[in-house]
Amino acid sequence: MSDNPLDSNFEKKNEFLIGIDSDGCAFDSMEIKHKECFIPNFINYFGLQPISKYAREAAEFTNLYSKWRGANRFISYTLALDLLEERPEVISRNVKIPKLQGVRDWIDRETKLGNPTLAAEVEKTNDPDLALALKWSLAVNEMIADMVHDVPPYPNVRESLIKLDPVADMIVCSATPNEALNKEWEEHDIAQYVDAICGQEAGSKKETLGQAKACGYDSDKVLMIGDAPGDMKAAEAVGALFYPINPGAEEASWERFIGEACDKFLNGEFAGEYQQKIISEFDSYLPELPPWKR
């Protein structure tokens, strides 16, 4: 059975299609997941205890406070390792940073970067890097399942979904595992408004949005809503429009969406000058260089 709900459950019903990211976009769940679940396990499983302060700073930067925000976990945490490897304070402590070359090679050849494909690869190759990454990822999921609950969607998310429900087909398009997505959207009774919930097992955001768009939507009637540059790149790659949820100003972004941007999209007034203005604003929110390099 496919892990991708678009393979069997999705069909075009309306002329508009909207993809919505989940963590950090629809839900204020990025901080608790990374700071309380991902990063403690990152330090523990990859032997970063001697430099835990710097490991935490690197992982928070790549996952929360930079242009890499919102990337798949295996990509963003190998980026954190790269930052650690070149940081002077880490070098001076003679701490060996794991290269995880097996994980990097897997990232290069696989698009569905989730635990099921990783587990299959571990079984096939017996690669120790992949096995370690799987243990870490499973531990993260277990901690998230135990800790992350009662985190509501941002104000105006539900209201936006209700407003769009009669006129648009909507999908969740996320790098979060399917199980966590379904739990969070069901917990807050908003899964009823979307036609498919697609997490990391379904493929990259570009693949998911592109597969849905291929069901027969015009490019100017497809919109991706996201909080990360990766969401914007996914939209651009498939010829869709993009509405940003600005990190740190999420509530204002959703207020603008329901009060202004949503109607512009439905009325064909979103593309061009309006979209460029809000994307330029979005681009100013996230740096490319970490604080210790500036």
N, C-alpha and C positions, 0 to 999 in steps of 0.2 A: 504493500500500500504506500502511495506517495506521501511524502511529508509536505507537499505543496498543495494547498487547498485550491489553487487556481487550476490544477490539472483536472479537477472533476466538479467543483462546486460553484464555479464562477461563470456568469454569462452577462452580456451587456443588456441592461434594461433601460438606461437613460442615456442622453447624449453627452453628459459630463462624467468624467472620471476623476476622483481625488484619491491620492495616496497620502497616508498620514503616518509619520514616524511616531514611536511611542515614548520611550524613555527620554526625558528632557524636553519633549515636544508636547505630547498630550498629558504626560504625567511628570510630576516633580520628583522623579525617582532616581535620577543620575547620582546625586550626592550620596544618598544612603547606600546604594548598590556598590559604588566604587570605593567609597571611604570605609565602609563597614564590612563589605563582603569580598570584593575583588582584591583590594590591596593587602589586607592582612594575609590572605592566602598566597598572594604574589610573593610577599616577603618570606613566608614560611616554606613554600614548595621550591622556590628557586634559590634558596640559601643566601638571602640578602639581609640577614639579621645584623651583620656588622655595619651595614650602611642603611639601616631601615629608614632613617630620616630622609636620605637622598632618594631612596627607592620610592618612598611615598610622594615626594615632590615630583619626581619624574613621571610617575603613573598618574598623579592628579593632573599634571600638565597635559599629557597626551590624551587623556580621556575626558577631561572636563574643561580645561582652560586654554585650548589651542585650536588651531585649524584642523587637527586630527580628531577632535571631539566627535563622538558618535560612530567611530570606525568599529569594525568587527573586533572582538576581544583579542583574538590571536594576533591581529595586525597591530593594534594599539599597544599591547603589552610587549611585543618584540621591539617596537619603537622606543618604549620606555627603557628597555635593556640597552639599546643603542645610545641613548642619552647618558645612561649611567657609565657606560664603558669609556666615554670620552670626558667625563666630568673630573676636573683636577682633584677634588676632595676624595673621590672614589679611588682614583689612581694612586694617590699618596698613601692610601690605606692598604694597598696591595691585595685588594679583594678581587677574586676571579669572578667575572660576570659570565654566566652561561650564554653561549652563543645560540644554542637551540637551532643548529643548522637544519636538522631534520624537520623542524616546524616551518622554517623559512622556505625550504624546498616544497613542502606540502602546500603552503600558501600560494606559491608560484604556479602550482599545477591544478589546484582545486578551487572551485567557485563557491561551493556549498560548505562554508567554513563553520561547521557545527559539530557537536559531539558524536552524532551518528556516523558521519563520514570519517571523523577522526578515529573513532573506535574501530571501524572497519580497516582503516589504514594501519593501526597498531597491530591488529590481528594478522594482517598481510605481511608487514615488514618487520615487526618486533623492534622497531626503532626506539631506543631509550628516550630520545628527545620528545617524540610523539607520545610515548607512554606517560612521561612526566607531565606534559601539557594537558593530557586527558585527565589525569588525577587532579591537577589544579582546577581545571574547568568544572569537573564534577563536584569538587568541594565548594566552589563558588556557587553553583546552582543550588546545592543543598543548603548553604547558608542563606541565600536569597529567599528560598522557599520558607525557611524558618523565620527570617527576620522581617522581610519586606511585605507588609500588609497595611491596610487602612491608609494607603497613600492615594488621595483622590486625584482625579484629573484637574488640570488648571481651570480656574473660572473661565467660563465661556466656551470651553471645549464641548461639553454636553449640548449647550445651546446652539453651537455651530453645527453639530451633527444633526440635531433636530431640524434646523433650518434647511440643511442641504438634503436631508433624507428623501423628500419627495421628488427632487430634480437631479440627483447625482448618484452614481454608483461609487461606493467608497471601499477602500481596502487599507488595512494596516500594513505598512511596508517598513520592516524593522530588522535590525541585526540581533535582536534579543531572541532567545530560544522560544519556539512556539508554545511550549507548555506554560512558561511564565507569562507570555502575552495573553493567552487565553484566560489564565487565572485573573490577571489584572483587569482586563476588559470586562470579563463576566462579573467580577467582584463589585464593580461600580456600575453595573447594568447599562453599559454603553456598547457592548458587543452587538446588541440588537440593531444598531444603526449601520454597521459595516457588513459588506458582502463577503469578505474573506480576511482572515488574520494570517499574515505571512511573515514568519520569522526567519532566522538564519538558516534553518534547514531547507527552506524553499529556494535559497539562492541569494545572491547579492541584491541590494535594493534596485540596482540598474536592471537586473534580470527580472525581478518581480514586477516592477513598474512597466517594463517593456513588454512582458508577457500579457499583462492586463490591457495595455494600450493596443496591442495587436488584435484585440477582440473587435476593433472597428471604430475607435474614437479618433476624431480629428485632433491634431496636435494642440490647437489653441483651446481645446476643451478638456485638456488633461492638466491637472495641477498636483504638484507634490508639496506637502507642508512638512517642514523639517527644521531642526535646530542646529544642523551641522553642515559644513561645506560638502561632506560626502553625500548628503541628501540633495544638495544643489547640483552636484556633478552627476548624480543618477538621473535627475530631471533633464539636465542638458543633454546627456548621452542618448536619451530616447526622444528628444524633441518636445519635452513637456515644459510647462511653466513652473515657477517655483515661488512659494511664499515662505519667508523665513520667520521662525520664532526665535527672537534674539535672546541669547543666553544672558541671564540676569535681568531681562526685561520681558519675561514670558507673559505675564498677565497683561501688560500693555500691548504686546503683540497679538494676543488672542482678542483683546478688546477692539483693536484696529481691524482684525480679520472679520469679525462678525458685523462690525459697524460700517466697514468701508470696502475692504479688499474682496470679500466674498461677493458682494454685488457687482463690483467691477469685473470679476472673473465671469460671472454668469451673464453679464451684459456685453462681454467682448471688449472691455476697456482695460484689461489688466496688462496685456503684453506691451512692450515698448517702454515708454518713458516712466510709467508708474512702476513697473517691475524693476527697472534699472535703478530707480531711486531707492527702493526698499532693500535691494541687494547691496547697493553701495553702503548703506547704513549697516546692514548685517556684517559686511566684510570688516568693518571697523571694530567689531566686538571681540574678535579672536586673533591673537598674535601667532606668528609663525615661530618666533624665537622664545625659548624659556627665559624667565627673569634672570637666571644666573649667566646668561650669554649676552644680555643686553648691556 
